């Protein structure tokens, strides 16, 4: 749940501050005084940084209760205590935010603390952080390494202008310098940050081939030209280099999302959305004070931006009239598609039950509207009438949802494993949202019984008390949202083999997206998140390729669904335009050849 944010002045520091007092000078006063002696420095530092740190504590805890204030106070004590002895306070804000995250994680792992602070046990907060192996996503490790290597001055100006979306005068005040000097620092910081990402790609490259492509990735993306054919071919098979190309693509637009995800990881997008300055018309004013002139990025389709993918851009809010005009065009396309489908359908129902899951209202090649999708709740996938049997492959990890121990039994946890033809990787998604194990049809995925850790539990009817615990909404982006809390999403704790599968705060990232198997020759295949080719191990198994199936003879309880096949189920599937909210370029999508190539390369493969 998002917390309200009172308006705050877009300039530091708080009332009563002495002009020219930087964060570093305030900490220097603390070092010079005996510990415990009250000073004005602590009050000023709290006035400058308390509210953002508290906001992030609310995000990390998934709660605005008193625990958030306790976490914030502990983080301040930890950071200021460390700075009394050594260290730089030049970039204090990101240090405090990371400390907030680490305090929540440490407290949630301590049973004594968790017992007195129940808010630490939420699966979307402390409990989820505890089971996560790394706070930094795999596709942000270059950004993390590069930012950590930057001087404090560069970290400060980048963080406050890009993540906090504040005017350049804000970091200038925190640094005790004038705005013009801070603007020059900002321009140099952006370039050093990019160079650091390129260097990190070379240093962390898994093999010589990746190192060979280091400059061949950087230079064309920087210039907006075309990637060489052999580079494109390499990206198809190398996830490390795909992630590198995606991170480099952010430098022609806003860096807020890249920085927040690289430094904070957990809850980064929620924190980004909570920044008050992002709602102001002067969001990108820093660009006019020494920052690089705003140019539309040619590589933006590689990764969804913070917030609601396809709707927001870190380049700033769009004019409301433009948004309304865009909505009108999309609505017209949807209405046209529905009317045409209705008029030409022999039965007049206007629905194509075998249509591929995609974005409603998106235009196909040549400006034509694709076939109408089946009617479904907003944001949910237009699934065919009847169960769909498939594997679920995580988009970020490229691993499949499996059962721990290789045996389907009540209480067994869900995990990620290498995709195979194992029966424990087959799942039946039914029209009412029930997600049933094909290996043991009487058991379903339960997201509540173990406080947000996904385990197998007995399937129950939708009307039962636990009905929503074993049911999920499958969105057009491939997210699995628990019926009991749509603000959460099913995701792995990490992208490693054997990682637990849990529920986390929904952030619309790739780690929370799942795709089904498809069979190119099957007219009944179901495609999620742009899947377009059969997965390994699916050949010869017509029931394991996302196809609709009839009643399962092994399923005998009251939750089994025996539905007739809908009319038109044998018709051809609508073409997958790949224009869903997660893959469509949108207003900021580039039109260059590099953009087209990378958009194709980052589409989920088999």
Secondary structure, DSSP 8 states (H G I E B T S, - for coil): ---------SSSS-TT--TT--HHHHHHHHHHS-TT---HHHHHHHHHHHHHHHHHHHHHHT--SHHHHHHHHHHHHHHHHHHHHS---TTHHHHHHHHHHHHHHHHHT-HHHHHH-GGGG-TTTHHHHHH-S-SS-GGGHHHHHHHHHS-HHHHHHHIIIIIS---HHHHHHHHTS-HHHHHHHHHHHHHHHHHHHHHHHHHH-SSHHHHHTHHHHHHHHHHT----HHHHHHHHH-HHHHHHHHHHHGGGS--HHHHHHHHT-TTHHHHHHH-GGGGSTTTTGGGGTTS------SSGGGS--SSSTTT--TT----HHHHHHHHHHHHHHHHHHHHHHHHH-SS-----TT-----TT-B-GGG-B-------STTB----SS-EEE-EEETTT--EEEEGGG---TT-BEEEE---S-GGG-EEE-TTSBEEESSSTTEEEESSTTTTB-EEEE---TTSTTGGGGBEEEBTTS-EEETT-TTEEEEESSSSTT-BEEEEE----GGG-EEE---TT-TT----TT--S--TT-TT-TTSSSEE----TT--STT-------TTTTS--------STTT---TT---SHHHHHHHHHTS---
